[in-house]
Amino acid sequence: MQIFVFIFITAIIGLLTYLQCRKADTGDQGSGHDYFLANGGLSWYFVAGSITLTNLSTDQLVGMNGNQMLLLAWWELAAVCGLIILAFVFLPIYYNNNCTTTTELLQRKYNDKHIRALISALFLLGNIFIFLPAVLYGGSLFLLSMFDLDIPLMVVAVSLAIVGATYAILGGLRAVAVSDTYSGVLILSLALLVVFLALKAIDFDFSGIPAERLTMIGDNDSPIPWHTLLTGMIFIQTFYWSTNQTITQRAMAAPTLKEARKGVLAAAGIRLMIVPVIVTVPGIVAFKLYGDINDEAYGRLVGDVLPGWLSGAFAAAIAAAALTSFNSILNASAALYVCDLHECYVRKVNNIPKLSSIVSCIMTLLAILLVPVFATQESVINTVQQLFGLLSMPILSAFVVGLAFKGVEARAAIAAVVAGVALYAFLSFVWTPVHYIHAMFITLIFCIAFSLLINRLLGNRATLVIGEKT
């Protein structure tokens, strides 16, 4: 029965996505604007749905609940600030500059294609070596835990990868965004039901759970010490929601800035009211029921509290979440490669879907090969956040300097990005005097200052332009 429900719901989502995409006005079909930005045809609710589900994947549901503490809700609450910054600061700039990729803005601001290519390459490295394998691992682990399946994790991971890549290759951003939205309605509804049933399973009684599992004020040994909320947290969110191609691509695919902003603010509302609860409460309940079982917590709890026929529906929802995140990252990565690297350094692309398909297949294969690495980690979400610090703050510094200052040479910004990657690696993996979130803040400040210093040594004078029209 569970397998039948799983297959039926998965097929329904696929059919609804096909019907919605078929009736859409594709305009210049096969062009980059159509394939990567859905020809500017995403309504606000598809923008909101796609942004929500692109981020809310198995690494969130499995990884955050795997920490089994309320403290992890800060990632989602802080994300609301990141989305507001996207809506009112970055989106107007992207629309005014008619960007297809976020990195295209850097080329315009620095008047240099090399910094655009460098930042794109860093994004691609992060997607291939961090986010794609993490999504596959989280989704596979959940399905195995929920159904108590005795099959190799890699079999499930390969299956998810193939289906996700098919969506991204055949449908472009439109198919990805539409399937995200339909899947989002299902997964948010069922995730809230899991919260209720989980609380009911313990009679809404949190007694016996250690205080450190229920507090929102983290100590120095916690995943999120309270003082990190005052330094790197807001910049992590600014980077992720406002400069990350995987997220901003959805907002840039709306017909107007007003429509895009409505979608982003709707996504912020969902993140504020729903997401913090569904990524923390089940894990806390699982701690009371099973003890400290890390990333297996969510799948085991869902398998126990949901009735049999609904567990098949939830499995379909989780699979959809993994697929939508996976295909979203693939589509965004293809956009970065085609627009920022291939067309800049090789030649103009005549068949964008074909080249994007080749790129997506290569990245899918690499992601599959890296899944076993994430299987060795104690917490997938903490590993993802720490590793991505290698790229996030150096990349954000290039945007900050490019938007806030005039007269900074691209060579200075590039030098700062490279130095920033090295500094963060040293502070996080060699000498660790501070929490990695503090290390991100230190890295950002260093990169901005280093960029301005190198620019001055090159004989240029930077002028602050904050407040001017960008």
VENNOR-V27737 format. One record per residue. N is the residue number from 1. RES is the residue in one small letter. PSI is psi in whole degrees, -180 to 180 (999 if undefined). OMEGA is omega in radians with two decimals (999 if undefined). NEAR is the number of other ideal C-beta (glycine too) atoms within 12 Angstrom. Layout:
n: [N:N]
res: [RES:RES]
psi: [PSI:PSI]
omega: [OMEGA:OMEGA]
near: [NEAR:NEAR]
This chain:
n: [1:2:3:4:5:6:7:8:9:10:11:12:13:14:15:16:17:18:19:20:21:22:23:24:25:26:27:28:29:30:31:32:33:34:35:36:37:38:39:40:41:42:43:44:45:46:47:48:49:50:51:52:53:54:55:56:57:58:59:60:61:62:63:64:65:66:67:68:69:70:71:72:73:74:75:76:77:78:79:80:81:82:83:84:85:86:87:88:89:90:91:92:93:94:95:96:97:98:99:100:101:102:103:104:105:106:107:108:109:110:111:112:113:114:115:116:117:118:119:120:121:122:123:124:125:126:127:128:129:130:131:132:133:134:135:136:137:138:139:140:141:142:143:144:145:146:147:148:149:150:151:152:153:154:155:156:157:158:159:160:161:162:163:164:165:166:167:168:169:170:171:172:173:174:175:176:177:178:179:180:181:182:183:184:185:186:187:188:189:190:191:192:193:194:195:196:197:198:199:200:201:202:203:204:205:206:207:208:209:210:211:212:213:214:215:216:217:218:219:220:221:222:223:224:225:226:227:228:229:230:231:232:233:234:235:236:237:238:239:240:241:242:243:244:245:246:247:248:249:250:251:252:253:254:255:256:257:258:259:260:261:262:263:264:265:266:267:268:269:270:271:272:273:274:275:276:277:278:279:280:281:282:283:284:285:286:287:288:289:290:291:292:293:294:295:296:297:298:299:300:301:302:303:304:305:306:307:308:309:310:311:312:313:314:315:316:317:318:319:320:321:322:323:324:325:326:327:328:329:330:331:332:333:334:335:336:337:338:339:340:341:342:343:344:345:346:347:348:349:350:351:352:353:354:355:356:357:358:359:360:361:362:363:364:365:366:367:368:369:370:371:372:373:374:375:376:377:378:379:380:381:382:383:384:385:386:387:388:389:390:391:392:393:394:395:396:397:398:399:400:401:402:403:404:405:406:407:408:409:410:411:412:413:414:415:416:417:418:419:420:421:422:423:424:425:426:427:428:429:430:431:432:433:434:435:436:437:438:439:440:441:442:443:444:445:446:447:448:449:450:451:452:453:454:455:456:457:458:459:460:461:462:463:464:465:466:467:468:469:470]
res: [m:q:i:f:v:f:i:f:i:t:a:i:i:g:l:l:t:y:l:q:c:r:k:a:d:t:g:d:q:g:s:g:h:d:y:f:l:a:n:g:g:l:s:w:y:f:v:a:g:s:i:t:l:t:n:l:s:t:d:q:l:v:g:m:n:g:n:q:m:l:l:l:a:w:w:e:l:a:a:v:c:g:l:i:i:l:a:f:v:f:l:p:i:y:y:n:n:n:c:t:t:t:t:e:l:l:q:r:k:y:n:d:k:h:i:r:a:l:i:s:a:l:f:l:l:g:n:i:f:i:f:l:p:a:v:l:y:g:g:s:l:f:l:l:s:m:f:d:l:d:i:p:l:m:v:v:a:v:s:l:a:i:v:g:a:t:y:a:i:l:g:g:l:r:a:v:a:v:s:d:t:y:s:g:v:l:i:l:s:l:a:l:l:v:v:f:l:a:l:k:a:i:d:f:d:f:s:g:i:p:a:e:r:l:t:m:i:g:d:n:d:s:p:i:p:w:h:t:l:l:t:g:m:i:f:i:q:t:f:y:w:s:t:n:q:t:i:t:q:r:a:m:a:a:p:t:l:k:e:a:r:k:g:v:l:a:a:a:g:i:r:l:m:i:v:p:v:i:v:t:v:p:g:i:v:a:f:k:l:y:g:d:i:n:d:e:a:y:g:r:l:v:g:d:v:l:p:g:w:l:s:g:a:f:a:a:a:i:a:a:a:a:l:t:s:f:n:s:i:l:n:a:s:a:a:l:y:v:c:d:l:h:e:c:y:v:r:k:v:n:n:i:p:k:l:s:s:i:v:s:c:i:m:t:l:l:a:i:l:l:v:p:v:f:a:t:q:e:s:v:i:n:t:v:q:q:l:f:g:l:l:s:m:p:i:l:s:a:f:v:v:g:l:a:f:k:g:v:e:a:r:a:a:i:a:a:v:v:a:g:v:a:l:y:a:f:l:s:f:v:w:t:p:v:h:y:i:h:a:m:f:i:t:l:i:f:c:i:a:f:s:l:l:i:n:r:l:l:g:n:r:a:t:l:v:i:g:e:k:t]
psi: [-44:-44:-39:-47:-42:-50:-41:-48:-40:-42:-38:-44:-43:-41:-46:-39:-44:-44:-40:-42:-33:-36:-5:150:107:-7:-124:81:134:-8:167:-38:-36:-48:-39:-24:18:31:30:31:16:120:164:-35:-30:-35:-48:-45:-42:-41:-43:-49:-26:-40:-42:83:-165:-29:-26:-56:-45:-48:-46:-45:-26:-23:-22:45:150:-25:-32:-12:-21:-33:-42:-37:-41:-28:-29:-43:-41:-40:-36:-40:-41:-47:-40:-13:-56:-40:-46:-35:-44:-43:-39:-30:3:51:143:-39:155:-33:-20:-32:-37:-40:-38:-42:-37:-9:48:128:-19:-37:-35:-44:-40:-48:-39:-42:-40:-43:-45:-41:-42:-42:-44:-45:-11:-65:-47:-50:-32:-41:-46:-43:-47:-45:-41:-43:-41:-49:-39:-42:-41:-45:-1:49:143:61:156:139:-35:-28:-45:-42:-43:-40:-47:-42:-42:-46:-43:-43:-35:-44:-51:-39:-45:-32:-15:-165:-35:-49:-38:-48:-41:-46:-35:-47:-47:-43:-35:-43:-43:-49:-37:-40:-48:-34:-38:-37:-40:-41:-48:-47:-33:-45:-38:-34:-26:17:35:30:114:8:146:-13:128:145:-35:-17:-19:-7:154:5:101:140:-176:-23:2:166:-30:84:144:-35:-17:-20:-19:-4:-90:-19:-48:-32:-32:-45:-38:-45:-52:-45:-23:-19:-14:118:-37:-36:-53:-24:-36:-44:-32:-6:7:158:-29:163:-40:-44:-40:-44:-39:-43:-42:-42:-34:-41:-36:-39:-43:-42:-35:-43:-27:-49:-44:-36:-44:-17:2:-47:-47:-38:-39:-44:-41:-34:-41:-36:-39:-13:-164:94:12:-132:-8:-8:-49:-47:-41:-42:-47:-42:-30:-38:-26:140:158:-47:-30:-25:-32:-39:-40:-36:-40:-39:-44:-43:-40:-40:-44:-42:-43:-40:-43:-49:-28:-45:-39:-46:-42:-39:-39:-39:-44:-45:-50:-51:-38:-24:-57:-50:-24:-32:-17:-78:167:137:124:-30:86:-46:-38:-48:-41:-38:-43:-46:-44:-40:-42:-45:-36:-44:-45:-40:-42:-43:-24:-7:-44:-28:-44:-24:-16:-5:145:-41:115:-38:-41:-38:-44:-48:-43:-43:-39:-14:-24:-31:-34:-53:-40:-41:-46:-36:-37:-39:-45:-48:-43:-34:-32:-19:151:143:14:126:146:-34:-35:-44:-40:-45:-39:-39:-47:-44:-36:-40:-44:-42:-47:-40:-41:-44:-20:-29:-10:-63:119:73:-21:165:151:-26:-39:-39:-35:-44:-45:-42:-43:-50:-42:-46:-43:-48:-41:-39:-44:-36:-49:-39:-41:-40:-26:0:16:153:122:142:128:130:14:131:-21:158:127:999]
omega: [-3.12:-3.12:3.13:3.13:3.12:-3.11:-3.10:-3.10:3.09:3.12:3.13:3.12:3.11:-3.14:3.14:3.10:3.13:-3.11:3.13:-3.11:-3.11:-3.09:-3.11:3.06:-3.05:3.11:-3.14:-3.03:3.14:3.10:3.10:-3.13:3.12:-3.03:-3.06:-3.12:3.08:-3.14:-3.14:-3.01:-3.13:3.04:-3.02:-3.10:3.03:3.05:-3.13:-3.12:-3.10:3.10:-3.11:-3.05:3.07:3.12:-3.05:-3.13:-3.09:3.10:3.06:-3.08:-3.14:-3.05:-3.12:3.06:3.11:3.04:3.04:3.08:-3.09:-3.06:-3.09:3.09:3.14:3.11:-3.08:3.11:3.10:3.11:3.09:3.10:3.12:3.13:3.10:3.08:3.07:-3.04:-2.98:3.14:-3.00:-3.08:3.11:-3.14:3.11:-3.12:3.12:-3.12:3.06:-3.05:2.96:3.05:3.11:-3.11:3.05:3.11:3.14:3.11:3.14:-3.08:-3.13:-3.09:-3.07:-3.11:-3.05:3.11:3.05:-3.12:-3.13:-3.11:3.07:3.13:3.11:3.07:-3.12:3.11:3.11:3.13:-3.06:-2.99:-3.11:-2.95:-3.09:3.11:3.12:3.11:3.13:-3.13:-3.11:3.13:-3.13:-3.14:-3.14:-3.09:3.11:-3.13:-3.06:-3.08:-3.12:-3.09:3.12:3.09:-3.13:3.12:-3.09:3.09:3.11:-3.12:3.14:3.13:3.11:-3.11:-3.10:-3.13:3.13:3.12:3.13:3.08:-3.06:-3.07:-3.02:-2.99:-3.07:-3.05:-3.10:3.14:3.13:-3.08:-3.13:3.12:3.06:-3.05:3.12:3.12:-3.11:3.10:-3.12:-3.01:3.13:3.12:-3.11:3.12:3.07:3.09:3.10:3.11:-3.13:-3.12:3.10:3.11:3.11:-3.12:3.10:3.14:3.12:-3.07:-3.11:3.14:-3.13:3.09:-3.12:-3.09:-3.12:3.08:-3.03:-3.08:3.03:3.13:-3.05:3.07:-3.04:-3.11:-3.10:3.10:3.13:3.05:-3.02:-3.06:3.09:3.09:-3.10:-3.10:-2.96:-3.01:-3.08:3.14:3.02:-3.12:3.10:3.11:-2.99:-3.02:-3.00:-3.13:-3.11:-3.07:-3.09:-3.13:-3.00:3.12:3.13:-3.12:-3.14:-3.12:3.07:-3.11:-3.12:3.08:-3.13:3.14:3.12:-3.12:3.08:3.14:-3.13:-3.14:3.05:3.09:3.10:3.10:3.09:-3.11:-3.11:-2.96:-3.00:-2.92:-3.12:-3.11:-3.01:-3.14:-3.14:-3.03:3.12:3.13:3.11:3.09:3.13:3.10:3.14:-3.08:-2.98:-3.05:-3.08:-3.10:3.02:-2.97:3.08:-2.99:-3.00:-3.12:-3.13:-3.14:-3.13:3.13:-3.11:-3.00:-3.13:3.01:-3.02:-3.07:3.13:3.13:3.05:3.10:-3.13:3.08:3.10:-3.14:3.13:3.09:3.12:3.12:3.11:-3.11:-3.09:3.08:-3.11:-3.10:3.07:3.13:3.10:-3.11:3.12:3.13:3.08:3.11:3.13:-3.12:-3.06:-3.02:-2.97:-3.10:-3.04:-3.09:3.13:-2.99:-3.12:3.09:3.08:-3.09:3.11:-3.11:-3.07:3.12:-3.12:3.14:3.12:3.11:3.13:3.13:-3.13:3.13:3.14:-3.13:3.10:3.13:3.13:-3.14:3.13:-3.11:-3.08:-3.13:3.14:3.11:-3.13:3.11:-3.14:-3.06:3.13:-3.14:-3.08:-3.08:3.12:3.11:3.14:-3.09:-3.10:-3.13:-3.06:3.03:3.08:-3.04:-2.91:-3.07:3.03:3.11:-3.13:-3.14:3.12:3.10:-3.11:-3.13:-3.11:-3.12:-3.04:-3.07:3.03:3.09:3.08:-3.11:-3.12:-3.13:3.13:3.13:3.12:3.12:-3.14:3.12:-3.13:3.13:-3.14:3.08:-3.14:-3.13:-3.12:3.11:3.14:-3.09:-3.08:-3.01:3.14:3.11:-3.00:-3.12:-3.09:3.07:-3.06:3.08:3.02:3.14:3.08:3.13:3.11:-3.14:3.13:-3.13:3.11:-3.09:3.13:-3.13:-3.13:3.12:-3.13:3.12:3.13:3.11:3.13:3.12:3.08:3.08:-3.13:3.10:-3.14:3.11:3.13:-3.08:3.11:-3.12:3.06:3.11:-3.13:999]
near: [15:26:20:17:26:29:18:19:32:32:18:23:36:29:17:24:36:21:16:28:32:15:13:28:16:24:18:17:21:20:24:39:30:30:41:48:42:43:28:34:32:42:28:31:29:43:50:38:39:49:53:46:49:49:44:45:46:53:47:46:53:52:42:47:50:44:42:41:41:36:35:42:35:36:41:38:29:35:41:31:28:38:43:26:34:42:38:21:26:39:41:26:33:40:28:17:25:16:35:39:43:47:44:38:36:43:30:26:34:37:19:24:23:26:40:40:32:36:47:43:29:41:48:40:28:38:43:35:28:38:49:48:45:44:51:53:46:48:50:44:43:49:44:33:36:39:28:17:21:10:15:16:31:24:19:35:41:25:29:44:41:25:31:45:38:25:42:44:33:27:39:44:53:43:42:51:51:43:48:56:40:38:47:41:29:35:46:35:21:35:46:26:26:43:35:21:26:37:25:17:25:26:13:15:14:21:11:16:24:18:18:23:29:25:23:21:20:29:18:15:12:27:35:40:24:22:19:33:28:17:26:37:37:30:39:41:35:35:45:44:43:41:49:46:50:49:48:52:50:53:52:51:49:37:26:21:27:19:28:41:31:26:40:46:28:33:45:35:23:37:40:23:18:30:40:31:32:43:45:42:42:48:48:42:42:41:34:29:27:27:18:23:26:30:42:35:44:52:42:37:40:45:34:29:31:34:19:21:18:27:36:29:36:44:43:36:45:51:47:49:48:50:45:50:52:53:50:54:49:53:52:51:45:48:50:46:39:41:41:40:30:27:26:26:19:15:12:14:29:15:18:34:30:19:29:38:28:22:35:45:24:23:40:39:23:27:44:33:21:31:37:18:23:39:25:15:29:20:33:43:44:32:33:42:42:31:32:36:43:33:42:48:46:47:50:48:48:50:45:38:43:44:36:27:31:21:25:40:30:32:24:36:47:37:31:42:48:29:26:42:37:21:31:41:24:22:29:32:17:12:12:15:12:23:32:36:40:31:35:43:35:31:41:38:27:29:40:36:24:33:42:30:21:28:30:18:16:20:12:22:16:29:15:17:18:15:8:12:10:24]
